[in-house]
Amino acid sequence: MNDQTVLKNDLPKIDASAGRLERRHDARNAENTRLAAVVAAGLAPNECGPEMVSIAPARGRVIPFRSAETYLDADGEFQTIDHGAYGRSAMRERDVFDVMIDKASKKKGAPFTYAQVQMGRDYRDSVERHASAGVRCSSVEGMPSGGGGDGTGYMDAVIDQGKQIDHWRKLIGNGLAMEIRRVRPSKRGERVVIKARKLVDMVCIEGKTISQVLHVHGWKIGGPNVTKLSNALCECLDRMAGTNRKGGIVSATYGVQSMADIGYEPVLGRTGEMVAGRYQRPHKGVDA
């Protein structure tokens, strides 16, 4: 048996060994890529200061923001105070609204207004706080109002928050955000209707994007469907925020006067004086 015959017989073993090395190399590269993505997702922004833990994968992606307060001074001028310690920024979790806004801004601009995003986040935070109200050591500071040491104030806050959540859900309604036209079942496919309440809960609470909601319900992920479902979500958030008042004028009253009877809440300045009125309930007013 010559050397060529021996080499020919060993080719399968050599190929198998080379294949194992290649697969091991690919697996190592994939693991390094995964770890790099985890580290990048847990990095703290530099503007938040060196005291923050720089790498915390369990923290998830965060976004820096500036905490500020605007008020009227004694001269009637608006002043803004930055509450960041030593001029640094705070940070918050990057949620589903940030993901959808970043994705949409690359194409045609932000799909939601600031009020709609804030309404979605308020709904999410309220539901999460209310769901954890029975958990031991849950903080009363997270509730809309505090109370005395007898515990009745805490329970009142929990009940009030539950009523607020129920009110928002009544405003969402039981309507359909995406309905199926009357077609044959063979042509309908796996699509199912998307209810408005389900849409709001999946986006705001579960953190699903519009495309993910469509995918879960068997709808094709395309421009028309995404636009239609996004508009449906915007309408729901507007109803929850009370900004959908057709045929009326929404106004604010300024000056020193009793505003409780006309649906306004006084807004006080830093020294206790009333500087504005904040709208509290729908006012139909006069058509423009």
N, C-alpha and C positions, 0 to 999 in steps of 0.2 A: 504494500500500500504506500503510494508516494505522498509527498507533501500536499499536492493539489487535491487529492482525494480526501485527506484529513481535513483540509480547510473547507472543502465543499460540504463535508458532513457536519462541520461546526457552525455553518452559516445560520441555521435556525436558532442555535443558542446565542449567537452574537446578536442577531436581530432582536431576540427576546430581551436580552440584557440592555441593548440600546433603547428599546421601547420603554423599559422600566425606568431608565435614567431620564428619558424625555418626559414621562408622565410625572416623575418625582420633581423634575425642574418646573414643570407647569404648575403643579400643586403648590410648590414653594412660592412661586410668583403670585399665584392667586391669593395665597394666605397673606403675603406681604401687602398686596393691594387692598385686601379687606381690612387689615390692621391699620393701614394708612388712612383709609376712609373713616374708621372708627375714631382715630386720633383727631382727624380734621373736624369731625362732627362734634367733638367735645372740647375744642379749643375755646378759651375765653378771649373776647376782644381786648386788644391792647388798651383801648381807651377806658376800660373798666378798672385799671390800676393793677399794680403788682401783687396786691393782697389776695386777689382772686386766685383760686387754684387754676393753673394754666391749662392742664389737661385733665378732663373729667368726663370720660365716655358716657357714664350713666346720666350725666346732666343733659345730654342731647344738644341739638343745635340751638344757639341763643342769638338774640339780636340786641345790640346796645341801644339805649334811648336816654334822652335827657329829661329829668324830672324838673319841672318849672311851675311857677304859680304867677298868675297875672292878677293885679288888683288895682284899684283906684287910690292914689295918694291924696293927701290933704289939699293939694292944688287942683284936683280933678284930672290928673294925668295918669295914664296907664303905666304901671311899672311891672316888670317881669323879674322875678328872682329865681336864679338857678339853684336848685336844692342839691346838686351833685357835690359830694364831699371832695374838697380839694380840686374842684373842677372836673371830676371824673364822671363817667356815665354809669348808669345802672344797666342791667340786662334782664331780658325776659325770654321765655321759651319761644322758639319759632314754631308757630302753629300752622294749621291748614290754610288759613286766610293769607298768611305770608307766602306760602307755597303757590297758591293759585294766583296771587297778585304778581309775584315774580315771573311766573310762567306767562301770564297774559300780557304783562307790560312789554315783553319782548316782541309782541305781535301788534296789539291794537290798544294798549293802555289798560289801566286797572279796571276790573269788572265790577268792583264794589265801591261805594262811597265810604267815607270815614264813619258816618253814623251807622251804616249797615254792618260794617265790620265790628264796631264797638258793641252793637246790639247782640250780634252773634257771640261775642266773647262774654258779655254780661250774662247771657242765657246759659252758656257753658259753665261759667264759674258758679252761678247760682244753683244749678242742678248738682254740680259736684259737691258744693258745700252742704246743700240740703241732704244729699244722699249720705254724707258722712256725719250728719248731726247726731246720730245715735252712737257714734264711735266714742269710746272713752278717751278723755284728754283732748277732744277736738276743741278748737279755740273759739271762744265767744267773740273775739275780736273780728273774726271772719264774717260775722253776721251783720246785717244792716244796722241793728241797734243793740245796745248793751242792756244791762239790767242790774238789779240788786243782788245781794248775796244769797237770797232765798231760793234762787233757781227759777223763779217765775219769769223773770226778764228773758232768760235764755230760751225758755220754751215759747214765750211770746214771739221772740225773734224767729225761731224755727217755723212756727205756724204762719207768721207773716210772709216769710220767704216762700213757703209752700203755696200760699195764696197767690203770690206774685207769679210763680211758675205756672200755676193753673190758669191765671189770667193771660199770660203769654200764649199758652197752648190753645186757649179758646180763640185768640186772635189769629193763630195759625190756621185753625179750622181743620175740617176733615176732607177738604177737597183734594183733587188730583193735580199733581204737578206735571205728570206725563201720562197721558192716557193712550190706549191702543184703539186705533180705528177698527171698525167692524169689517174684518177680513176673515177669510177661511183660516181655520186653525193650522192647516198645512203651510200657509204662507206667513202666519204670525210668528212662528219660530218660538224661541224661549223667552220672549219679552213678557214682562209683567208690568202692571201699572205702578207708578211711583206716587205715593201719597205725599201731600205737603208736609205733614208732621214727620213722616219717615225721612224725607229729604233734609229737613232742618236738623233732626237728631243725628243723622249720619254725618252731616258736615260739621256741625257745631260741637257735638259731644264725642262722636267716634273719630273725628279727624279725617274723614274721607273727602277726597276731592270730587269735583263734579264728574270727572271721567270715571273715577272708581265707583261712584253711585250708579252711573249708567251701566258699567260692566257687571255689577252685582245683580242688576235687574234685567240683564240680557239685552240691553240696547246697544246699538252700534255707536261706537265712540267717534263722532264726527262733528263738524262745525255746526250744522243746524241743531242737532240734539244738545250739544254743549251750550249753545246760545240760549235755547229755549229753557233748559233746566236752570241755567244761571239766572235768567230773568225771573223764573218762578221763585227761586231762592231770594232774590232781591225784593220781590213783592211780599214775601212772607216776613222778611226782616223789617220792611217798612211798616207793615201792619203791627208788628210787635213793638216797634219804636213809637208808633202813633204819628208817623209823618205823612201818612196817606190820607189827607183831608181834602177831598175834592170839593170845589165850589165854595170855599171859605177862605178867610184871611187869618193867618196866625200872626200875632203881634205880641210885643212885650210892653209893659207899662213902666215908665221911669218917674222918679220923683217920690216924695214922702206922702203916702196916702195909705188907707186901709184897702188891701187888695184881696183879702180872704174871700169876700163875697163874690168876686168876679173871676175866680179861678186862677189866681197868681200866688206864687210863694215869694216872699221878700228875700232878696239876696243881700247879705250884710257884708260890709267892708271889714278890714282888719281891726278897726277901732270900734266896731259894733254898729256903725250907722248903716242905714239901708241905702244901697246905691242902685238897685235895679229890681225888676220883677221877672221871675222865671215862670214860663208857661207850664201849667199843671194839667189841664184837661181840655178836650177839644172845644173850640169856640167857632161856631159856624159863621158868624160875622156877616158882612155884606159882600156879595159877589163883585169881583173886580171888573 
